[in-house]
Amino acid sequence: MMTTWLDKTRCWIKHSDAKPLQALVNHAKALRLVSLPRWRMVFATCYTLRQIVIGALHTCLRLCWWTPLFRAKVLGSCCRLYLYSGIPLISGKLQLYVGDSCRISGHTTFSGRSDRHIEPVIYVGNNVDIGWRTTIAVGRRVELHDNVRIAGECFLAGYPGHPLDANKRAQGLPCEQQQVGDIVLQRDVWLATGVKVMAGVCIGEGTVVAAGSVVCTSLPAGVLAGGVPARVIRRLSEGAA
């Protein structure tokens, strides 16, 4: 009630025709623009100190908290792991294998499909990058081979989460087996920002997928692909020549 009364009073003052109230509103707007003098050296020093303190705090959290917690949930060697900006979310029943020298954003989500008969598995090779706000939904199996690069906001959709039939969706039933598929990114694949990879797709070695593309069918090795749906644009060896 108090909030509603304050909102109504603020609105009445803002739209009132009374000159004293209009002057009050103008002064209040002017106060919003007040700032300290531009003491460049002082505030540049303060900004540098802020960055040092925040960097040191994040390093301590990464070494003493985020990395040990994540490694406790991960199978595989997982040596020289570099987590940044927190700890990834692991959702559902999932076996997660991570190799060595990987860099994974703390805003990554690893999701496993609920299945009484199959435990979803994801294999992450060596020297793999997984960027900010990427989601990997594992239906049965996802493989990221060595040197794979996945940029921010990508989505690997090994399962859709819901059935196509509306009645089954209304009953809260899971997606059906024919909607589930494996995803394989072979060695040296690079997914640019915002790429979506659908179930049943294999992307060949060294292939690059342009930003915002949706990969619905498998792609050969050594090509640049892009579009919705993604198609081969050219061979990378020809472009380099």
C-alpha positions as CSV (number, residue, x, y, z in Angstrom):
1,M,0.0,0.0,0.0
2,M,2.8,2.4,0.9
3,T,4.5,1.8,-2.4
4,T,1.3,2.4,-4.4
5,W,0.7,5.7,-2.5
6,L,4.3,6.8,-3.1
7,D,4.0,6.0,-6.8
8,K,0.8,7.9,-7.1
9,T,2.2,10.9,-5.3
10,R,5.4,10.9,-7.5
11,C,3.2,10.8,-10.6
12,W,1.0,13.6,-9.4
13,I,4.0,15.8,-8.6
14,K,5.6,15.0,-12.0
15,H,2.5,15.9,-14.0
16,S,1.2,18.8,-11.9
17,D,0.8,22.2,-13.5
18,A,1.7,24.1,-10.3
19,K,4.9,26.1,-10.8
20,P,6.5,25.3,-7.4
21,L,6.1,21.6,-8.1
22,Q,7.4,22.0,-11.7
23,A,10.5,23.8,-10.2
24,L,10.9,20.9,-7.7
25,V,10.8,18.4,-10.5
26,N,13.4,20.3,-12.5
27,H,15.7,20.6,-9.5
28,A,15.4,16.9,-8.9
29,K,16.3,16.1,-12.6
30,A,19.3,18.5,-12.3
31,L,20.5,16.6,-9.2
32,R,20.6,13.4,-11.2
33,L,23.3,14.9,-13.4
34,V,25.6,16.1,-10.6
35,S,29.0,14.5,-10.6
36,L,32.4,15.1,-9.0
37,P,35.1,17.0,-10.9
38,R,37.1,15.0,-13.4
39,W,40.2,14.3,-11.4
40,R,41.7,12.0,-14.0
41,M,44.8,10.8,-12.1
42,V,42.9,10.2,-8.9
43,F,40.0,8.2,-10.4
44,A,42.3,6.4,-12.9
45,T,44.3,5.2,-9.9
46,C,41.1,4.2,-8.1
47,Y,40.0,2.3,-11.1
48,T,43.3,0.4,-11.3
49,L,43.1,-0.5,-7.7
50,R,39.6,-1.7,-8.2
51,Q,40.7,-4.0,-11.0
52,I,43.5,-5.4,-9.0
53,V,41.3,-6.2,-6.0
54,I,38.6,-7.7,-8.1
55,G,41.1,-9.7,-10.1
56,A,42.8,-11.0,-7.0
57,L,39.4,-12.0,-5.5
58,H,38.3,-13.8,-8.6
59,T,41.7,-15.6,-8.8
60,C,41.3,-16.8,-5.2
61,L,37.7,-18.0,-5.9
62,R,38.7,-19.7,-9.1
63,L,41.7,-21.6,-7.5
64,C,40.2,-22.4,-4.1
65,W,36.4,-22.7,-4.8
66,W,35.1,-22.8,-8.4
67,T,37.7,-25.2,-9.8
68,P,37.7,-27.8,-7.0
69,L,33.9,-27.9,-6.8
70,F,33.6,-28.4,-10.6
71,R,36.4,-31.0,-10.8
72,A,34.6,-33.0,-8.0
73,K,31.7,-33.5,-10.4
74,V,33.8,-34.2,-13.5
75,L,35.4,-37.5,-14.7
76,G,38.6,-37.6,-16.7
77,S,42.0,-36.0,-15.9
78,C,40.8,-32.4,-16.1
79,C,44.3,-31.0,-15.5
80,R,45.1,-27.3,-16.0
81,L,41.4,-26.4,-16.1
82,Y,40.7,-22.7,-16.4
83,L,37.2,-21.6,-15.2
84,Y,36.3,-18.0,-15.4
85,S,33.3,-16.0,-14.1
86,G,32.0,-18.7,-11.7
87,I,31.2,-22.4,-11.9
88,P,29.2,-24.1,-14.8
89,L,25.8,-25.5,-14.1
90,I,25.4,-29.3,-14.4
91,S,21.8,-30.2,-14.7
92,G,20.2,-33.7,-14.7
93,K,21.8,-37.1,-14.8
94,L,25.0,-36.7,-16.8
95,Q,28.5,-38.2,-17.1
96,L,30.9,-35.3,-17.9
97,Y,34.5,-36.2,-19.0
98,V,36.9,-33.2,-19.4
99,G,40.4,-33.4,-20.8
100,D,43.4,-31.3,-20.1
101,S,44.1,-27.5,-20.6
102,C,40.4,-26.6,-21.2
103,R,38.9,-23.2,-20.7
104,I,35.2,-23.1,-19.7
105,S,33.0,-20.1,-18.8
106,G,31.2,-20.3,-15.5
107,H,28.0,-19.3,-17.3
108,T,28.1,-22.6,-19.3
109,T,25.2,-25.1,-18.8
110,F,25.7,-28.8,-19.2
111,S,22.2,-30.5,-19.3
112,G,21.5,-34.3,-19.4
113,R,18.3,-35.8,-20.6
114,S,16.3,-37.8,-18.0
115,D,16.2,-41.4,-19.1
116,R,15.8,-44.5,-17.0
117,H,17.7,-46.6,-19.4
118,I,20.5,-44.4,-20.7
119,E,22.9,-42.1,-18.8
120,P,23.9,-39.2,-21.1
121,V,27.6,-38.7,-21.6
122,I,29.6,-35.7,-22.8
123,Y,33.3,-36.0,-23.7
124,V,35.4,-32.8,-23.8
125,G,38.8,-33.3,-25.3
126,N,42.1,-31.5,-24.6
127,N,42.6,-27.7,-25.2
128,V,38.8,-27.0,-25.7
129,D,37.2,-23.6,-25.2
130,I,33.6,-23.3,-24.2
131,G,32.4,-19.7,-24.2
132,W,30.0,-17.5,-22.2
133,R,26.3,-18.5,-21.9
134,T,26.8,-21.7,-24.0
135,T,24.4,-24.6,-23.3
136,I,25.1,-28.2,-24.1
137,A,22.1,-30.4,-23.9
138,V,23.1,-34.1,-24.0
139,G,20.5,-36.5,-25.2
140,R,22.7,-39.6,-25.4
141,R,26.2,-38.5,-26.3
142,V,28.1,-35.3,-27.2
143,E,31.8,-35.3,-28.2
144,L,34.0,-32.3,-28.4
145,H,37.3,-33.4,-29.8
146,D,40.7,-31.7,-29.2
147,N,41.2,-28.0,-30.0
148,V,37.4,-27.3,-30.4
149,R,36.4,-23.7,-30.0
150,I,32.9,-22.8,-29.0
151,A,32.1,-19.1,-28.8
152,G,29.6,-17.4,-26.6
153,E,25.8,-18.1,-26.6
154,C,26.0,-21.3,-28.6
155,F,23.5,-24.1,-28.1
156,L,24.2,-27.8,-28.8
157,A,20.7,-29.4,-28.7
158,G,21.1,-33.1,-28.3
159,Y,17.4,-33.3,-27.2
160,P,14.5,-30.9,-27.4
161,G,13.1,-31.5,-24.0
162,H,9.4,-31.9,-25.0
163,P,7.5,-34.2,-27.4
164,L,6.0,-32.9,-30.6
165,D,2.5,-34.1,-29.6
166,A,0.6,-31.3,-27.8
167,N,-1.3,-33.7,-25.5
168,K,1.9,-35.4,-24.4
169,R,3.5,-32.0,-23.7
170,A,0.4,-31.0,-21.6
171,Q,0.9,-34.2,-19.6
172,G,4.5,-33.2,-18.9
173,L,5.9,-36.2,-20.8
174,P,9.6,-36.1,-21.9
175,C,10.7,-36.0,-25.6
176,E,10.7,-39.2,-27.5
177,Q,13.7,-41.3,-28.5
178,Q,13.4,-40.4,-32.2
179,Q,13.9,-36.7,-31.2
180,V,17.2,-37.5,-29.5
181,G,20.6,-37.6,-31.3
182,D,24.3,-37.6,-30.8
183,I,26.4,-34.5,-31.6
184,V,30.1,-34.7,-32.6
185,L,32.4,-31.8,-33.1
186,Q,35.6,-33.3,-34.5
187,R,39.1,-31.9,-34.0
188,D,39.7,-28.2,-34.6
189,V,36.1,-27.2,-35.2
190,W,35.2,-23.6,-34.4
191,L,31.6,-22.5,-33.7
192,A,31.3,-18.7,-33.8
193,T,29.0,-16.7,-31.6
194,G,25.4,-17.9,-31.4
195,V,25.6,-21.1,-33.4
196,K,23.0,-23.7,-32.8
197,V,23.7,-27.4,-33.5
198,M,20.8,-29.8,-33.7
199,A,20.7,-33.5,-32.7
200,G,22.3,-36.0,-34.9
201,V,24.9,-33.7,-36.4
202,C,28.6,-34.4,-36.9
203,I,30.9,-31.5,-37.9
204,G,34.0,-32.5,-39.7
205,E,37.6,-31.7,-38.6
206,G,38.7,-28.1,-39.0
207,T,35.3,-26.8,-40.1
208,V,34.3,-23.2,-39.1
209,V,30.6,-22.3,-38.6
210,A,29.7,-18.6,-39.0
211,A,28.0,-16.7,-36.3
212,G,24.2,-17.1,-35.9
213,S,24.0,-20.3,-38.0
214,V,21.8,-23.2,-37.3
215,V,23.4,-26.6,-38.2
216,C,20.7,-29.1,-38.9
217,T,22.7,-31.6,-41.0
218,S,26.3,-32.9,-40.8
219,L,29.1,-30.9,-42.3
220,P,32.2,-32.1,-44.0
221,A,35.8,-31.4,-42.8
222,G,37.7,-28.3,-43.7
223,V,34.9,-26.0,-44.8
224,L,33.4,-22.6,-43.9
225,A,29.7,-23.1,-43.4
226,G,26.9,-20.6,-42.5
227,G,23.3,-19.7,-42.7
228,V,19.9,-21.0,-41.5
229,P,20.1,-23.8,-42.1
230,A,23.9,-23.9,-42.4
231,R,25.3,-24.8,-45.8
232,V,28.9,-25.1,-47.1
233,I,30.1,-21.7,-48.3
234,R,33.6,-22.7,-49.4
235,R,36.5,-24.9,-48.7
236,L,39.0,-23.3,-46.3
237,S,42.0,-24.7,-48.1
238,E,40.9,-22.9,-51.3
239,G,40.3,-19.7,-49.4
240,A,43.8,-19.8,-47.9
241,A,45.4,-20.3,-51.3
